[in-house]
């Protein structure tokens, strides 16, 4: 078969490991692999490149994606799905492997409705793709964020400050909770649990009275105050609807400073969490997903997504995944508060 391959949405560490696995196992299985540049945009525009084993040599430790990516969803563009179909017919592509987050995978399920064979691979540092324990990029993002929190401890303690660290996570606080627990943060604010700024400042005042002169507060960019609490804040977004980096952390830091009198500073990790070389765990997960995607096509599957559940890589129906979010469970949020 001629199999198409795209990486869509926000990039992350590990994408090239997945691309490498698709090309290696795909060519070993007798298929030819056709890459499209910049996600669904490249499919719609016919921006194609043939991928051979030599093209994926030495890409395992490489961050980002050699195919490029973009935030483009064909089903949201006039004639977008038709343009995708036309390109796939013209390039004689019989199946498409889509490496992406909720947006890209939702688009894949829409394109599949038009009869194209599709297999999805979950990637996003937010780890909020439903149906899989892990998405490509999450582990590396947590590592980067944890390393930052570790570093901020020394400067916070030296200056007796409250350091507010903003991590990515539009709709789910997986990075905030994991990096907060791993880094020993006092407070972790996640979108799943709207916070009460007075409870936050009470906890900080208690800590600074009792046994410390500094604190670390990790805030997911999508965290919001609870209704009917003292802080009124709606997530600040730009004209494209993207969250304005740093807006949430700056507001939280301002409220803490005003209510406690403690000196506060803000660190916004932003795209550092998405860049750089993938951890071995992301390289392995991505390689397993790439292999499983080819195996799925070898066995005649379509409209499925590779997923890891415990130690096993499985296939889940795309229609069960599309449009859903995997949020941090209450048990983990409770544990995070207890361990703070
Ligand atoms: O891919 C997810 C994500 O990293 C979010 O955590 C973040 O809000 C968003 O992408 C940033 O998007 P962009 O790279 O388009 O600014």
Boltz pocket constraint, residues with backbone or C-beta under 6 A from the ligand:
constraints:
  - pocket:
      binder: B
      contacts: [[A, 9], [A, 10], [A, 11], [A, 71], [A, 101], [A, 124], [A, 125], [A, 126], [A, 168], [A, 169], [A, 170], [A, 221], [A, 242], [A, 243], [A, 274]]
      max_distance: 6.0
